[in-house]
Amino acid sequence: MTGLFDSFQRHINYLRISVTDRCNLRCIYCMPPEGVALASHGEILSYEEISIVAQVGAKLGINKIRLTGGEPLVRAELSKLVQMLSQIEEIDEVSLTTNGTLLKRYIPMLKQAGLSRVNISLDTLQAGRFRHITRLGELRDVLYGIEAARGAGLDPVKINMVVMRGINDDEVLDFANMTYKEGWHVRFIELMPFANVAQPVSSSEMRQCIASLGKLEPYLRVTGNGPATYYRLPGAEGTIGFISPITECFCSNCNRMRLTSDGKLCPCLLADGEIDLKEALRHNASPQELERLFLKAVASKPERHHLADGIIPMTQNMFQIGG
Protein backbone atom coordinates (compact mmCIF):
# COMPACT_ATOMS: atom_id res chain seq x y z
CA MET A 1 0.00 0.00 0.00
CA THR A 2 1.60 3.26 -1.14
CA GLY A 3 0.87 6.78 0.05
CA LEU A 4 0.39 8.35 3.45
CA PHE A 5 -1.95 6.63 5.93
CA ASP A 6 -2.82 7.28 9.56
CA SER A 7 -3.24 4.74 12.36
CA PHE A 8 -6.79 3.97 11.19
CA GLN A 9 -5.75 3.36 7.55
CA ARG A 10 -7.25 6.59 6.29
CA HIS A 11 -5.49 7.89 3.20
CA ILE A 12 -4.02 11.34 4.03
CA ASN A 13 -3.39 13.39 0.90
CA TYR A 14 -4.75 16.86 1.70
CA LEU A 15 -3.07 19.71 3.61
CA ARG A 16 -4.94 22.86 4.62
CA ILE A 17 -2.56 25.75 5.28
CA SER A 18 -3.57 28.83 7.24
CA VAL A 19 -1.37 31.67 6.01
CA THR A 20 -2.57 34.30 8.50
CA ASP A 21 -4.77 34.75 11.56
CA ARG A 22 -5.81 38.21 10.30
CA CYS A 23 -9.13 38.97 8.67
CA ASN A 24 -10.83 42.04 7.24
CA LEU A 25 -14.22 40.87 8.58
CA ARG A 26 -15.44 40.06 12.10
CA CYS A 27 -17.98 37.30 11.55
CA ILE A 28 -20.13 36.74 14.61
CA TYR A 29 -19.29 33.03 14.88
CA CYS A 30 -15.55 33.54 14.46
CA MET A 31 -14.29 36.76 16.08
CA PRO A 32 -15.43 39.32 18.66
CA PRO A 33 -16.27 42.76 17.21
CA GLU A 34 -13.08 44.33 18.55
CA GLY A 35 -10.95 41.63 16.96
CA VAL A 36 -8.37 39.52 18.77
CA ALA A 37 -4.72 39.65 19.73
CA LEU A 38 -2.89 38.77 16.53
CA ALA A 39 0.44 37.09 16.00
CA SER A 40 3.32 39.32 15.00
CA HIS A 41 4.87 38.96 11.57
CA GLY A 42 7.82 37.07 13.03
CA GLU A 43 5.55 34.56 14.71
CA ILE A 44 3.93 33.32 11.52
CA LEU A 45 5.61 31.12 8.97
CA SER A 46 7.26 32.75 5.98
CA TYR A 47 6.26 31.65 2.52
CA GLU A 48 9.59 29.86 2.24
CA GLU A 49 8.91 27.95 5.46
CA ILE A 50 5.41 27.02 4.30
CA SER A 51 6.88 25.77 1.04
CA ILE A 52 9.38 23.58 2.91
CA VAL A 53 6.59 21.97 4.92
CA ALA A 54 4.55 21.44 1.76
CA GLN A 55 7.53 19.80 0.06
CA VAL A 56 7.97 17.43 3.02
CA GLY A 57 4.28 16.57 2.92
CA ALA A 58 4.37 16.10 -0.83
CA LYS A 59 7.23 13.61 -0.59
CA LEU A 60 5.14 11.61 1.89
CA GLY A 61 1.94 11.62 -0.15
CA ILE A 62 0.20 15.01 0.08
CA ASN A 63 -0.97 16.03 -3.38
CA LYS A 64 -3.63 18.66 -2.68
CA ILE A 65 -3.24 21.94 -0.78
CA ARG A 66 -5.81 24.52 0.30
CA LEU A 67 -4.84 27.98 1.55
CA THR A 68 -6.98 29.48 4.30
CA GLY A 69 -6.79 32.13 7.03
CA GLY A 70 -8.13 34.19 8.76
CA GLU A 71 -8.60 35.74 5.37
CA PRO A 72 -5.67 34.61 3.21
CA LEU A 73 -5.93 37.53 0.79
CA VAL A 74 -5.03 40.05 3.47
CA ARG A 75 -1.52 38.61 3.50
CA ALA A 76 0.71 40.44 1.04
CA GLU A 77 1.65 38.84 -2.27
CA LEU A 78 -0.23 35.59 -1.71
CA SER A 79 0.18 34.78 -5.40
CA LYS A 80 3.90 34.24 -4.73
CA LEU A 81 3.07 31.43 -2.33
CA VAL A 82 0.56 29.96 -4.78
CA GLN A 83 3.28 29.88 -7.42
CA MET A 84 5.77 28.26 -5.06
CA LEU A 85 3.32 25.53 -4.08
CA SER A 86 1.99 24.89 -7.58
CA GLN A 87 5.55 24.25 -8.75
CA ILE A 88 6.05 21.34 -6.32
CA GLU A 89 6.08 18.32 -8.61
CA GLU A 90 3.84 16.08 -6.50
CA ILE A 91 1.16 18.72 -5.88
CA ASP A 92 -1.79 18.34 -8.24
CA GLU A 93 -3.96 21.17 -6.92
CA VAL A 94 -3.62 24.41 -4.99
CA SER A 95 -6.96 25.91 -3.96
CA LEU A 96 -8.14 28.79 -1.78
CA THR A 97 -10.87 29.48 0.77
CA THR A 98 -11.73 33.18 1.08
CA ASN A 99 -14.48 35.51 2.19
CA GLY A 100 -14.39 36.89 -1.34
CA THR A 101 -14.25 40.58 -0.51
CA LEU A 102 -10.79 41.06 -2.07
CA LEU A 103 -11.02 38.36 -4.69
CA LYS A 104 -11.88 40.51 -7.71
CA ARG A 105 -8.67 42.50 -7.19
CA TYR A 106 -6.37 39.50 -6.94
CA ILE A 107 -7.95 36.79 -9.11
CA PRO A 108 -5.84 37.50 -12.26
CA MET A 109 -2.57 37.15 -10.32
CA LEU A 110 -3.76 34.06 -8.46
CA LYS A 111 -4.89 32.36 -11.64
CA GLN A 112 -1.61 33.12 -13.38
CA ALA A 113 0.32 31.81 -10.36
CA GLY A 114 -1.38 28.43 -10.66
CA LEU A 115 -4.46 28.56 -8.41
CA SER A 116 -6.79 25.67 -9.27
CA ARG A 117 -10.05 26.41 -7.47
CA VAL A 118 -11.67 28.71 -4.94
CA ASN A 119 -14.30 28.33 -2.19
CA ILE A 120 -16.08 31.50 -1.08
CA SER A 121 -17.73 31.95 2.32
CA LEU A 122 -21.08 33.74 2.08
CA ASP A 123 -23.79 33.42 4.74
CA THR A 124 -26.48 35.74 3.37
CA LEU A 125 -27.75 37.32 0.16
CA GLN A 126 -29.13 40.36 2.01
CA ALA A 127 -26.86 43.40 2.22
CA GLY A 128 -28.05 44.54 5.65
CA ARG A 129 -27.81 41.06 7.11
CA PHE A 130 -24.33 40.66 5.58
CA ARG A 131 -23.23 43.68 7.57
CA HIS A 132 -24.75 42.19 10.73
CA ILE A 133 -23.10 38.78 10.33
CA THR A 134 -19.69 40.05 9.22
CA ARG A 135 -19.79 43.38 11.10
CA LEU A 136 -17.67 44.82 8.25
CA GLY A 137 -17.55 44.74 4.48
CA GLU A 138 -20.11 44.88 1.72
CA LEU A 139 -22.08 42.07 0.11
CA ARG A 140 -21.50 43.46 -3.38
CA ASP A 141 -17.73 42.91 -3.04
CA VAL A 142 -18.28 39.19 -2.46
CA LEU A 143 -20.67 38.93 -5.40
CA TYR A 144 -18.09 40.66 -7.60
CA GLY A 145 -15.50 38.16 -6.35
CA ILE A 146 -17.73 35.20 -7.20
CA GLU A 147 -18.19 36.44 -10.75
CA ALA A 148 -14.48 37.15 -11.14
CA ALA A 149 -13.57 33.63 -10.02
CA ARG A 150 -16.12 32.07 -12.35
CA GLY A 151 -14.96 34.28 -15.19
CA ALA A 152 -11.38 33.14 -14.60
CA GLY A 153 -12.45 29.50 -14.99
CA LEU A 154 -11.69 28.41 -11.42
CA ASP A 155 -14.37 25.75 -11.58
CA PRO A 156 -16.23 24.73 -9.63
CA VAL A 157 -16.50 27.90 -7.53
CA LYS A 158 -18.12 26.70 -4.30
CA ILE A 159 -20.20 28.95 -2.06
CA ASN A 160 -20.08 28.00 1.64
CA MET A 161 -23.02 29.02 3.83
CA VAL A 162 -22.90 28.48 7.61
CA VAL A 163 -26.54 28.09 8.62
CA MET A 164 -27.58 29.69 11.93
CA ARG A 165 -31.04 29.31 13.39
CA GLY A 166 -32.88 32.60 13.70
CA ILE A 167 -30.15 34.48 11.84
CA ASN A 168 -29.98 33.21 8.27
CA ASP A 169 -31.79 29.85 8.17
CA ASP A 170 -34.67 31.55 6.34
CA GLU A 171 -32.33 31.95 3.34
CA VAL A 172 -31.62 28.25 2.78
CA LEU A 173 -34.14 28.15 -0.06
CA ASP A 174 -32.74 31.37 -1.55
CA PHE A 175 -29.27 29.82 -1.73
CA ALA A 176 -30.66 26.56 -3.10
CA ASN A 177 -32.47 28.54 -5.80
CA MET A 178 -29.14 30.04 -6.86
CA THR A 179 -28.22 26.60 -8.24
CA TYR A 180 -31.01 27.26 -10.74
CA LYS A 181 -30.63 30.99 -11.29
CA GLU A 182 -26.86 31.31 -11.42
CA GLY A 183 -25.58 27.73 -11.54
CA TRP A 184 -23.93 28.15 -8.13
CA HIS A 185 -22.39 25.22 -6.29
CA VAL A 186 -23.71 25.83 -2.78
CA ARG A 187 -22.59 24.01 0.36
CA PHE A 188 -24.60 24.25 3.55
CA ILE A 189 -22.50 23.89 6.70
CA GLU A 190 -23.65 23.04 10.20
CA LEU A 191 -22.63 25.71 12.72
CA MET A 192 -19.77 24.58 14.96
CA PRO A 193 -20.33 24.85 18.73
CA PHE A 194 -17.43 27.27 19.24
CA ALA A 195 -19.43 30.45 19.72
CA ASN A 196 -22.73 31.05 21.44
CA VAL A 197 -24.27 33.13 18.65
CA ALA A 198 -27.08 30.83 17.53
CA GLN A 199 -28.34 27.28 17.52
CA PRO A 200 -27.20 25.07 14.63
CA VAL A 201 -29.52 23.70 11.97
CA SER A 202 -28.99 20.04 11.10
CA SER A 203 -28.31 18.97 7.54
CA SER A 204 -31.35 16.70 7.62
CA GLU A 205 -33.52 19.70 8.45
CA MET A 206 -31.97 21.67 5.59
CA ARG A 207 -32.58 18.81 3.17
CA GLN A 208 -36.23 18.64 4.20
CA CYS A 209 -36.57 22.37 3.57
CA ILE A 210 -34.91 22.22 0.15
CA ALA A 211 -37.05 19.24 -0.85
CA SER A 212 -39.90 21.71 -1.37
CA LEU A 213 -38.06 22.78 -4.55
CA GLY A 214 -37.80 19.24 -5.88
CA LYS A 215 -36.20 15.90 -5.19
CA LEU A 216 -32.53 16.06 -4.29
CA GLU A 217 -30.68 13.55 -6.43
CA PRO A 218 -27.25 12.34 -5.25
CA TYR A 219 -24.47 13.83 -7.37
CA LEU A 220 -20.95 12.38 -7.34
CA ARG A 221 -19.17 14.35 -10.07
CA VAL A 222 -18.01 17.32 -7.97
CA THR A 223 -14.32 18.15 -7.79
CA GLY A 224 -13.09 18.55 -4.24
CA ASN A 225 -11.29 17.07 -1.28
CA GLY A 226 -13.67 17.71 1.58
CA PRO A 227 -16.39 15.93 3.53
CA ALA A 228 -19.45 17.28 1.72
CA THR A 229 -22.17 15.04 0.31
CA TYR A 230 -23.54 16.43 -2.95
CA TYR A 231 -26.95 16.57 -4.60
CA ARG A 232 -28.59 18.28 -7.53
CA LEU A 233 -32.12 19.61 -7.92
CA PRO A 234 -33.95 18.60 -11.11
CA GLY A 235 -32.89 20.83 -13.99
CA ALA A 236 -30.33 22.80 -11.95
CA GLU A 237 -26.92 23.53 -13.40
CA GLY A 238 -25.37 23.95 -9.97
CA THR A 239 -25.12 21.53 -7.07
CA ILE A 240 -26.00 21.44 -3.38
CA GLY A 241 -23.64 20.05 -0.76
CA PHE A 242 -24.01 19.42 2.96
CA ILE A 243 -21.14 19.48 5.45
CA SER A 244 -22.36 17.90 8.68
CA PRO A 245 -19.60 17.71 11.31
CA ILE A 246 -22.06 17.34 14.19
CA THR A 247 -25.03 15.26 13.07
CA GLU A 248 -23.39 13.12 10.38
CA CYS A 249 -19.82 12.63 11.57
CA PHE A 250 -17.50 12.17 8.59
CA CYS A 251 -14.34 11.33 10.55
CA SER A 252 -14.05 7.84 9.07
CA ASN A 253 -13.27 9.41 5.69
CA CYS A 254 -11.07 12.30 6.82
CA ASN A 255 -8.08 12.76 4.54
CA ARG A 256 -6.56 15.98 5.84
CA MET A 257 -3.98 17.62 8.05
CA ARG A 258 -3.83 21.31 8.95
CA LEU A 259 -0.91 23.71 9.26
CA THR A 260 -1.58 26.82 11.33
CA SER A 261 -0.12 30.19 10.46
CA ASP A 262 2.25 29.96 13.43
CA GLY A 263 3.63 26.61 12.34
CA LYS A 264 1.64 23.97 14.21
CA LEU A 265 0.70 20.80 12.34
CA CYS A 266 -2.75 19.75 13.55
CA PRO A 267 -4.07 16.24 12.93
CA CYS A 268 -7.69 17.21 13.61
CA LEU A 269 -9.70 20.44 13.59
CA LEU A 270 -11.93 19.17 16.40
CA ALA A 271 -9.39 17.70 18.78
CA ASP A 272 -6.50 19.10 20.77
CA GLY A 273 -2.97 18.04 19.93
CA GLU A 274 -0.45 19.51 17.51
CA ILE A 275 3.18 19.25 16.45
CA ASP A 276 5.33 22.39 16.39
CA LEU A 277 7.13 22.59 13.04
CA LYS A 278 8.17 26.24 13.32
CA GLU A 279 10.70 25.55 16.06
CA ALA A 280 12.22 22.77 14.00
CA LEU A 281 12.29 24.90 10.85
CA ARG A 282 14.00 27.79 12.62
CA HIS A 283 16.60 25.49 14.13
CA ASN A 284 17.57 24.23 10.68
CA ALA A 285 16.04 20.80 11.07
CA SER A 286 16.99 18.35 8.36
CA PRO A 287 14.41 17.12 5.84
CA GLN A 288 14.53 13.78 7.63
CA GLU A 289 13.65 15.39 10.98
CA LEU A 290 10.80 17.35 9.44
CA GLU A 291 9.52 14.17 7.82
CA ARG A 292 9.66 12.43 11.20
CA LEU A 293 7.60 15.19 12.80
CA PHE A 294 5.10 15.13 9.96
CA LEU A 295 4.66 11.38 10.31
CA LYS A 296 4.33 11.75 14.10
CA ALA A 297 1.45 14.19 13.59
CA VAL A 298 -0.25 11.87 11.10
CA ALA A 299 0.11 8.94 13.49
CA SER A 300 -1.53 10.97 16.28
CA LYS A 301 -4.64 11.71 14.22
CA PRO A 302 -7.62 10.60 16.37
CA GLU A 303 -10.24 8.18 15.14
CA ARG A 304 -13.00 10.77 15.54
CA HIS A 305 -13.95 14.01 17.26
CA HIS A 306 -16.05 14.06 20.43
CA LEU A 307 -18.45 16.95 19.88
CA ALA A 308 -21.36 14.61 20.52
CA ASP A 309 -19.87 13.97 23.96
CA GLY A 310 -19.70 17.68 24.70
CA ILE A 311 -15.91 17.85 24.34
CA ILE A 312 -14.84 21.00 22.49
CA PRO A 313 -11.14 21.51 21.64
CA MET A 314 -9.48 24.57 23.12
CA THR A 315 -6.07 24.66 21.45
CA GLN A 316 -6.91 26.97 18.55
CA ASN A 317 -9.66 29.32 17.46
CA MET A 318 -11.25 28.91 14.01
CA PHE A 319 -9.54 32.01 12.63
CA GLN A 320 -6.16 30.55 13.68
CA ILE A 321 -6.53 27.01 12.42
CA GLY A 322 -8.25 27.87 9.16
CA GLY A 323 -11.59 26.10 9.37
N, C-alpha and C positions, 0 to 999 in steps of 0.2 A: 504494500500500500504506500503510494508516494504522496507527498504533500505534507501539510501541517495539520496535526490533529491534537485535540485536547484529551484529557483523561477519560472523557466519555465518548470518544471516537467521533466527535463532531469535527467536520472539516473547516478549518479556520483559514479563510483566504481574503478577508476584508478588514481594512484598518481605517478607522475614523480618526482624523487628526484635527484637534482644536488648535487653531493658530493664534487665538487671542481670547481673553476673557472680557474684552470691551465690546460694547454694543451701542448703537445710536438710537435704540428704542429702550423702553422700560416696561416690557410686557408684564401684566399683573400676575401671571403665574411663574415668572422667572426672576424678576428683580424688584426691589422696593423702589418707590418713586425717586428717592434721592440718589439711587445708584448704590454701588458697593465699593469697598476698598479694593482697588485693582492692583495687580502685580506690576512691578516696575519693568521697564524694557529689558533690563539685565536678567530678570527672573524668568522670562519666557524664552523658549528655544528660538534660536536663529533659524533662518531658512536652511542654512547649511547643516545645522544639527538635525533638523527635521528630515532632510534628505538622507542623512546617514542612517537614521532609524528606519526610514522607508526602504533603503537598500538592504539593510539587515533582514527586515521582514520579507522583502521580495526574494531574497536568497532562500528563505525558509519555506515560502509558499504563498505569501501575500501577493495577489495580483490585481486587487481593486482598492482604491483609496478614495475617501470622501473627506473634503475639507469643511470644517465647521467652525463655530466660535463658541460664545459670543456671536458677533456678526463678523465673519471673516473678511468682508470687503472694507472694514474700517482699518485693517492693517495695510500699511503702505506696500505698494508694488506686489500685490498677491500674485499677479500673472507670472512673476519671476519664479515663485515657488511652483506654480502649476507647470511651468516649462521644465523645471528641474525634475519634478516627479514623473512627468509624462515621458521623459527621456530614459528612465530606468527600464532596461530591456524587459524585465519580467512583468512590468505593470501594464495591464491591458486597458485600464480605465481610471481616469481622475475626474471626480465629480465634486459638486459643491452644494451645500445647503446654506441658504441665505434668506434674510427677510425681504429681499428684493428691492429695497428702497434705493440702493446705489447701483443696481444691476445694469440699468440702461447705459450708465456712464462707462462701465468697465467691460461690458460683454464683448466688444470687438477684440480687446487685448487678451481676454481670457480665452476666447475661441482660438485666436491665433497661437496662443501659448500651448494649446493642446487639451483644453477642457472638453470633457466628453458629454456631460449632462449636468442639469441643475434641478434642485428641489427648492421650492419657494414656500415659505411659511406665510399663511394668510388666514386669519381667523374670522373675518367678516367682510361682507361686500358693501357695508354701510359706512360712509365717511365719518359720521359722528361717532359711531360705535368703534371704528378703527382707532380713533383718537383716545377713546376710553380704555380700550384693551391695551394699546401700546404706549399710551401716555404721551407719545411724541410721534412725529412723522405724519405723512399724508398718504391716504389710500391710493391716490392717483399715481404716486411714484412706484408703488408695487405693481399696479396694472401696467404701467409703461415697461417695467422690468420684465414682466411676463411676456409681453409682446416682443420685446427685444430678444429674449432668449429663444422664443419660438421662431422668430425671424432669422436667427443665426443658425437654426437647425439643430439645436441642442435637445434632441428628442429622446424620450418623451420628457417634456417639462412637467414635473409633478407639483401639485399644489397641496400643501399639508395644512389641514384645519384641525386644531385642538378644540374639541367640543366641550363646552362648559354649560351646565344646566343653569337656566335662568339668565345667562349672559349672551350666548350666541346659538343655543341649540335650536332656536326657531329658524335658523338659516340653513339647516341641513338640506332641506329640499331645494333651496336656492342654489347651493353649491352643486348638488346632484344634477340640477337642471343645466348647469354650465357644461356638463358632458355632452348635452344636446346642442346648446346654443353656440358654444365656442370650442367644442372638442377638447375641453380640459381633461386632464388626468388628475382626479381629486382623491386624496387620501384622508379619511376621517380617523383621528387619533384620540384614544381615551386619555383623559386628563390624568397626569401622574399625581400621586398624593403628597407632593412636596410643598405645596402652598395652599393655605386655607382660603382660597378665593371663590370656590364654587364646588358643587358636587359633580362628579364625573357622570357621563352618559355612556352606557355600555354599547358595544358594537351591535349586539343583538337588537337593542332598542333602535339604534340608527337604521339598521337594515329593515326593521318593521316599518319605520317611517318612510323610507325611500321606496318600499314596495308599493306605495300608493301611486308611484309613477309608472310602474310596470315590474315585471318579474326580473330579478337580478340573476343573470346567467354567469356562472363561473367563467373566468377569463384567465388564461395561463400565459399569454404571449406578451407580457409586460417586462421590459428590461429593468433590472434592478437587483439589489443585493440584500434587501431588507426583509422584515418579517410580515409585510402586508399580504393579505389575501385579496384577490382582485375579482371584480365582477364587471359586467357591462349591461346597461339598460337596453331594451330592444330599440334598434335604430340609432343608437348614440355612437358618435365617432370616438368620444373619450371613454375613460374607464373610471371605476369607483373602487377604491381600496380601503381596507379597514386594518388599522394597527391596534391591537388589543392586548397591551401588556398586563392588564389586570384580570380581565374576565376570560381571556383565551390565551393563557400563557404559551409563548412560542419558544421557550428556552431550549427545548429539545432540538431545535433547528438553528440555533444561534451560530453564526459563522464569523463573528467579529471580535476585534480588540479595539481599544480606544487609547489614544495618546493625548494627554492634556497639554495645554499650552505651556505649562511649567515643567513638562518633561516626565510626567508619571504615566506608565503604561498600565491601563486598567483592564482587567479581564472581563468585568461586568459592570454595566451602567447602574444596576440595581443591587449591588453588593459592595461592601467595603473590601479593601485590599488592593494594593497597587505596588508596582515596582518602579523605583526611581532610576530613570535612565539619564537624567540631566547630570547628576553627580558623576556618573561613569563617563559620560561624554566629555565633561570638563576636566576630568583627570586622565584624559587621553587613553581611555580604555581601548583595548584591541578589538578588532572585529569579532574575534572568538569570544571575548568576554561579553560584548553586547549581544551576541547570539545566545549565549548562555542565559543572560537575564531575560531576553525575549522568550525563550523556551520555558524559563521558570514561571513567567507570567501566564503563558498559555496553559501550563500544567496546573496552575492554581485556579483556573476558571471554574466557578461552581456549577453544579448540575442545574440549578434553577435559582431564581430570586425567591424572596419570602414575603412579598407584599401582602399576600393573602393571610399571612400569619401576623400581620401588623408590624413587621420589621422593615424599617425604612433606613437606607444607608445614609451616613452622615459625612462621609469623607469629602465629597465634592458637591457643589451646587451645579444645577443644570447649565448655567452660563459658563462654568469652568470646564466641565467635562465634554460639552458639545452635543448633548442630546442623543 
